[in-house]
Amino acid sequence: MNMLFRTRARLILFLAGLAFLLTFTTLLIRKTKNVPNSFPEKPSVSADGSKIEFKKGSPGLAMIKIVEIDKNGNFVNIHAPARLIASTVASVSEGDPLVLFESPEIQKLYQGYLHSKNTLNQSSKNLERIRDMFRRKVANEKDLIEAETEAENAAAKVAELEGKLRALGLNPSMLNKAGLHTAWVISDVPESQLHNLKKGTDVELKFSSFPNEVWRGKAEALGDNVDPITRTVKVRITIANADRKLKPGMYATVKFPESLNSGAILLPAIAAVSVEGKTYVFLEGKPGEFFRREITLGVSNEDVVSVLDGLEKGERVVVDGAILLKGLSFGF
């Protein structure tokens, strides 16, 4: 009997607790429905991502700062990484200076080029001799064909090795004629920064090994090809190395002082964003409304970019917050 009483008491307590829980949950739901949503709405983004619109008072707007663009004639310096690829030193004998390279592979390539040049000179002289003998009926046609083939093969080998050296930014004939204590630096400059860079430009260099010293040199040649992966062009710079402090393989930063075109528009570098090889900025329309636009860059550095096409004077461009808009626009 007592057992039955205790079981009923427990059941009553359980049902009372369940009723209280249901009542409390119902009241909480009703109360919640009457409370405004405290979470900010996400900005609306057009289907193609080109337009982004924030609601008035959205906290995201506090992260965005706008500048009105202007045209001026300021100067921008190109800064590009570089390395010392070769230098000349005195020969043990009193002959031409020796050329030292940054790697044994390049050294071997250059030695192969010199050897092939000697072979070409010898085969060319032999060809002239055989031609003369053929004219005098002393040599036959077979001898002439063999001499011509030998000279053609030698010329092809020279062209092959010269092409490999030029791909590294080196001019073999320049190396042969260089004076004592000359050094060559190869810098990889982005193609977008080449339109104002000219042969003969005076440059400044700082080497990682000597951070407090500045060397001056001259950009003597620009490469003919753009690297398909890095989108850079090799620029060869000649500098004096009389004290021989600089060694092949040392890394440097090159400063190319170049003025911008008078029509270029300058922007802080953080205003421009890149996606899949294209560069964009975001323009303000009405308050809280932003539009994506593709632009073409000119000479730029880590702080400032110049815009050659895509913007007009007086337009308002997002500076701070461009990364936020990039994520919204492209769905990152």
C-alpha positions in Angstrom: 0.0 0.0 0.0 2.8 2.3 0.9 4.6 1.4 -2.3 1.5 2.3 -4.4 1.2 5.7 -2.5 4.8 6.6 -3.2 4.5 5.7 -6.9 1.4 7.9 -7.2 3.2 10.8 -5.5 6.2 10.6 -7.8 3.9 10.5 -10.8 2.0 13.6 -9.6 5.3 15.5 -9.0 6.6 14.5 -12.5 3.4 15.7 -14.2 3.4 19.0 -12.2 7.0 19.6 -13.3 6.2 18.9 -16.9 3.3 21.3 -16.8 5.5 24.0 -15.3 8.2 23.5 -18.0 5.6 23.7 -20.8 4.1 26.8 -19.3 7.5 28.5 -18.9 8.5 27.6 -22.5 5.3 29.0 -23.9 5.7 32.3 -22.1 9.4 32.5 -23.2 8.4 32.0 -26.8 5.7 34.7 -26.6 8.2 37.1 -25.0 10.9 36.4 -27.6 8.5 37.1 -30.5 8.0 40.6 -29.1 11.8 41.4 -28.9 13.4 43.0 -32.0 16.2 41.1 -33.7 19.5 42.2 -32.2 21.6 40.7 -34.9 22.3 43.0 -37.9 21.1 42.1 -41.3 23.6 41.0 -43.9 24.2 43.4 -46.7 22.5 42.6 -49.9 24.7 41.5 -52.8 23.7 41.4 -56.5 23.8 38.1 -58.3 27.1 38.9 -60.1 28.6 40.5 -57.0 29.1 43.8 -58.6 26.8 45.7 -56.2 26.7 45.6 -52.4 24.2 47.5 -50.3 24.3 47.9 -46.5 21.2 48.8 -44.4 21.3 52.2 -42.7 23.1 51.9 -39.4 24.8 48.6 -40.3 27.9 48.1 -38.1 29.8 47.0 -41.3 29.7 50.6 -42.5 31.9 51.7 -39.6 34.7 49.5 -41.2 34.6 51.4 -44.5 36.4 54.6 -45.3 36.1 56.5 -48.5 38.5 58.9 -50.4 37.8 61.1 -53.3 40.4 60.4 -56.0 42.5 63.1 -57.6 45.1 63.4 -60.4 48.5 64.8 -59.6 52.2 64.5 -60.7 53.6 62.8 -57.6 56.5 60.5 -57.9 56.3 56.8 -57.1 59.3 54.5 -56.7 59.3 51.0 -58.0 60.9 48.6 -55.4 61.8 45.1 -56.8 63.7 42.1 -55.5 67.1 41.3 -57.1 70.2 39.2 -56.7 73.8 39.6 -57.8 74.2 37.0 -60.5 77.8 37.6 -61.7 80.9 39.7 -61.1 84.4 40.0 -62.6 87.7 39.4 -60.7 91.3 39.7 -61.6 92.8 36.7 -63.4 95.8 34.9 -62.0 97.6 35.4 -65.3 97.5 38.9 -66.9 94.7 38.0 -69.2 91.1 39.1 -69.3 89.2 39.3 -66.0 87.5 36.1 -64.8 83.7 36.0 -64.5 82.2 34.4 -61.4 78.6 33.4 -61.2 76.1 32.7 -58.5 75.9 29.0 -59.2 78.1 26.2 -60.7 75.3 25.5 -63.2 75.5 29.0 -64.7 79.3 28.9 -64.6 79.2 25.6 -66.5 76.8 27.1 -69.0 79.0 30.1 -69.7 82.1 27.9 -70.1 80.2 25.8 -72.6 79.3 28.9 -74.4 82.9 30.0 -74.6 83.9 26.6 -75.8 81.2 26.5 -78.5 82.3 30.0 -79.7 85.9 28.7 -80.1 84.5 25.7 -82.0 82.5 28.0 -84.2 85.5 30.2 -85.0 87.6 27.1 -85.9 84.9 25.6 -88.0 84.3 28.9 -89.8 88.0 29.2 -90.7 88.0 25.6 -91.8 84.9 26.2 -94.0 86.6 29.2 -95.7 89.7 27.1 -96.3 87.7 24.2 -97.8 85.8 26.6 -100.0 89.0 28.1 -101.3 90.3 24.6 -102.0 87.1 23.6 -103.7 87.3 26.6 -106.0 90.9 25.5 -106.9 89.7 21.9 -107.5 91.8 20.7 -104.6 88.8 19.6 -102.4 85.8 17.8 -103.6 82.1 18.5 -102.9 81.9 16.0 -100.1 84.6 17.9 -98.2 82.7 21.1 -98.7 79.4 19.7 -97.5 81.1 18.2 -94.3 82.7 21.6 -93.6 79.4 23.5 -94.0 77.6 21.0 -91.8 80.3 21.3 -89.1 80.0 25.1 -89.1 76.2 25.0 -89.1 76.2 22.7 -86.1 78.7 24.9 -84.2 76.5 28.0 -84.9 73.4 26.2 -83.6 75.2 25.3 -80.4 76.3 28.8 -79.8 72.8 30.1 -80.4 71.3 27.5 -78.0 73.7 28.4 -75.1 73.4 32.1 -75.8 69.6 31.8 -75.5 69.9 30.0 -72.2 72.2 32.8 -70.8 69.9 35.5 -72.1 66.9 33.8 -70.4 68.8 34.3 -67.1 69.2 38.0 -67.9 72.8 37.8 -69.1 74.3 39.0 -72.3 77.3 36.7 -73.2 79.0 39.4 -75.4 78.7 41.8 -72.5 80.4 39.4 -70.2 83.3 39.0 -72.6 83.9 42.8 -72.7 83.4 43.7 -69.1 86.1 45.5 -67.2 87.6 44.4 -63.9 85.4 44.6 -60.7 82.1 44.9 -62.5 79.0 43.2 -61.1 75.6 42.4 -62.6 72.4 42.3 -60.7 69.2 40.8 -62.1 65.9 42.2 -60.9 62.4 40.8 -61.5 60.1 43.7 -62.2 56.3 43.2 -62.5 55.1 43.8 -66.1 52.6 46.4 -64.9 55.5 48.5 -63.7 57.5 48.5 -66.9 55.8 51.2 -69.0 57.9 54.0 -67.4 61.1 52.0 -66.9 63.7 52.7 -69.5 67.2 51.5 -70.5 69.8 53.6 -68.8 67.8 54.4 -65.7 69.9 55.2 -62.7 69.0 53.0 -59.7 69.8 52.5 -56.1 70.4 49.1 -54.5 70.5 47.8 -50.9 71.9 44.4 -50.2 70.7 42.3 -47.3 74.3 41.7 -46.2 74.9 45.5 -45.9 71.5 47.1 -44.9 73.0 50.5 -44.1 74.8 51.0 -47.4 73.5 52.1 -50.7 75.0 51.2 -54.1 74.2 53.0 -57.3 74.0 51.3 -60.7 72.4 51.6 -64.1 69.6 49.5 -65.7 71.4 48.5 -68.9 68.9 46.1 -70.4 65.3 44.9 -70.1 64.3 41.4 -70.9 62.4 40.6 -74.1 60.0 38.1 -72.4 57.5 38.1 -69.6 57.6 35.1 -67.3 54.2 33.4 -67.8 54.0 32.4 -64.1 55.3 35.4 -62.2 54.3 38.0 -64.8 57.7 39.7 -64.3 60.5 40.9 -66.7 64.2 40.6 -65.9 66.1 43.8 -65.7 69.9 43.7 -65.8 71.7 46.3 -63.7 75.5 47.0 -63.8 77.3 48.3 -60.7 80.9 48.9 -59.7 82.4 46.4 -57.2 85.9 47.8 -56.7 86.2 46.8 -53.1 84.8 43.3 -53.9 82.4 43.4 -51.0 79.6 42.2 -53.2 79.5 38.5 -54.0 77.5 36.5 -56.5 74.3 35.1 -55.0 73.7 38.1 -52.6 70.1 39.4 -52.4 69.2 43.0 -52.8 66.3 45.4 -53.2 66.4 47.8 -56.2 64.8 51.2 -56.2 63.9 52.5 -59.7 63.0 56.2 -59.4 60.4 56.9 -62.0 57.8 59.6 -62.4 54.2 58.7 -63.1 52.3 59.9 -66.2 50.6 63.2 -65.5 47.2 61.6 -66.1 47.7 58.8 -63.6 45.3 58.6 -60.6 47.0 57.7 -57.3 45.4 55.5 -54.7 46.5 53.9 -51.4 47.6 50.4 -52.3 45.0 48.9 -49.8 42.2 50.3 -52.0 43.0 47.8 -54.8 42.2 44.1 -54.6 43.2 41.3 -57.0 41.2 38.3 -58.0 42.3 35.8 -60.7 44.9 38.2 -62.2 42.5 41.1 -62.4 42.5 44.3 -60.2 39.4 45.9 -58.7 38.3 48.8 -56.6 35.0 49.5 -54.9 33.2 52.9 -55.6 30.6 54.5 -53.4 27.2 55.2 -55.0 24.6 56.6 -52.6 25.3 56.2 -48.9 25.7 52.5 -48.0 25.9 51.4 -51.7 29.1 50.2 -53.3 30.0 49.1 -56.8 32.9 46.9 -58.0 35.0 48.1 -60.9 38.0 46.6 -62.8 41.0 48.9 -63.2 44.3 48.9 -65.0 47.4 49.6 -62.9 50.5 51.5 -63.8 53.7 52.1 -61.8 53.0 51.1 -58.2 54.7 50.2 -55.0 53.7 48.7 -51.6 52.1 51.9 -50.5 50.7 53.6 -53.6 49.2 52.4 -56.9 48.6 54.4 -60.0 45.5 53.8 -62.1 45.8 54.2 -65.8 42.3 53.2 -66.7 39.0 52.6 -65.0 38.5 55.6 -62.8 37.7 59.3 -63.2 38.6 62.3 -61.1 36.0 63.0 -58.4 34.8 59.4 -57.9 34.7 58.1 -54.4 36.8 55.0 -53.7 36.8 52.6 -50.7 40.1 52.5 -49.0 39.7 50.9 -45.6 37.2 48.0 -45.9 38.1 47.0 -49.5 39.0 43.5 -48.3 35.6 43.2 -46.6 33.8 44.2 -49.8 36.0 41.8 -51.8 34.8 38.9 -49.6 31.2 39.9 -50.0 31.5 40.6 -53.8 33.3 37.3 -54.7 31.8 35.1 -52.0 35.0 34.4 -50.1 
